[in-house]
């Protein structure tokens, strides 16, 4: 029986937090030189695509290329990147002082007053007849506003914008390694405070505080805590149950540092596992390993998902998405977004390349009983896949 599945001597939340130490203080943000190199690469792809400019909307694409972190809203904020490498930020005039504080790469800022059209301002920054590519994450109202201001002539710049994001640099990998290592320690601490009757809200509150304790400025970026039959619902239920002896425990959480994300799931049993719980847990681990081994350079993302489903089928689950079995994709890309392209799922024929990062989580759900999700991440190297975090050792010893 694992000490993590019973609590360490009935460890309190206060004691659990006290044992955690800051882990992220040495993390370095992406350098301005790397941002400039990203912009240069984007400009080259724009020229190849016949685009004169690209609109980067507030959000992670803007952050990736410029270092500016700004949340999208109904007020247009972003940047115009031109094919010669020029950069101009656009935002509300009354936010100018704040926007300058959030700039990564410094560049001119064009502001629009509240009664003015921000789309007309963007159009005024471009030569007549310019072909504008729009950030694929821009909201529909921004796309239509820009199109109207330019008299048409806008297109989806997804290929140019997203291509580089799929392959992570050494600096990005280092940030994700740090956050994922830290989240594992939070998982261990959360397992140590479990007791009969504890609520999912109590565990969630602890995990949020624990992520802050280890140095994540915003605490948890998300947290899913489920017990017993609720674990058969991948993303939770409306009225989660409290913990009872013999329940399966599923905790899925993560944090961010300088924007780069962790996202790790551990599933184990509070008490002594039954034969059925052990059978499904072992099947999940085998599916996760099958996916990892299938992830080889040049093979498709879809083939990794197929390998996990094939393993599940040999163990009596599925086929395909049928339950009991694996109801969702095997994995997703990760970086500045928790979920980003490409995806380990049927139909995604993107070939695996060095620097790509993925979750590996072919969750097995058994309706009316429980679900098992083991989620770790790997990245592609010249020698094949490499784990960021080591997978669970066993149902009794989920942290090794």
Secondary structure as GFF3:
##gff-version 3
##sequence-region A 1 400
A	DSSP	three_ten_helix	3	5	.	.	.	ID=ss1
A	DSSP	alpha_helix	13	19	.	.	.	ID=ss2
A	DSSP	alpha_helix	32	49	.	.	.	ID=ss3
A	DSSP	beta_strand	53	57	.	.	.	ID=ss4
A	DSSP	alpha_helix	60	66	.	.	.	ID=ss5
A	DSSP	beta_strand	78	82	.	.	.	ID=ss6
A	DSSP	beta_strand	87	92	.	.	.	ID=ss7
A	DSSP	three_ten_helix	93	95	.	.	.	ID=ss8
A	DSSP	alpha_helix	96	102	.	.	.	ID=ss9
A	DSSP	beta_strand	108	112	.	.	.	ID=ss10
A	DSSP	alpha_helix	118	124	.	.	.	ID=ss11
A	DSSP	beta_strand	132	134	.	.	.	ID=ss12
A	DSSP	alpha_helix	140	150	.	.	.	ID=ss13
A	DSSP	beta_strand	154	156	.	.	.	ID=ss14
A	DSSP	alpha_helix	158	162	.	.	.	ID=ss15
A	DSSP	three_ten_helix	164	166	.	.	.	ID=ss16
A	DSSP	alpha_helix	170	192	.	.	.	ID=ss17
A	DSSP	alpha_helix	200	213	.	.	.	ID=ss18
A	DSSP	beta_strand	222	227	.	.	.	ID=ss19
A	DSSP	three_ten_helix	228	232	.	.	.	ID=ss20
A	DSSP	beta_strand	248	254	.	.	.	ID=ss21
A	DSSP	beta_strand	256	257	.	.	.	ID=ss22
A	DSSP	beta_strand	260	261	.	.	.	ID=ss23
A	DSSP	beta_strand	264	269	.	.	.	ID=ss24
A	DSSP	alpha_helix	275	294	.	.	.	ID=ss25
A	DSSP	alpha_helix	301	314	.	.	.	ID=ss26
A	DSSP	beta_strand	331	333	.	.	.	ID=ss27
A	DSSP	beta_strand	340	344	.	.	.	ID=ss28
A	DSSP	beta_strand	357	360	.	.	.	ID=ss29
A	DSSP	beta_strand	364	366	.	.	.	ID=ss30
A	DSSP	beta_strand	370	372	.	.	.	ID=ss31
A	DSSP	beta_strand	376	381	.	.	.	ID=ss32
A	DSSP	beta_strand	384	387	.	.	.	ID=ss33
###
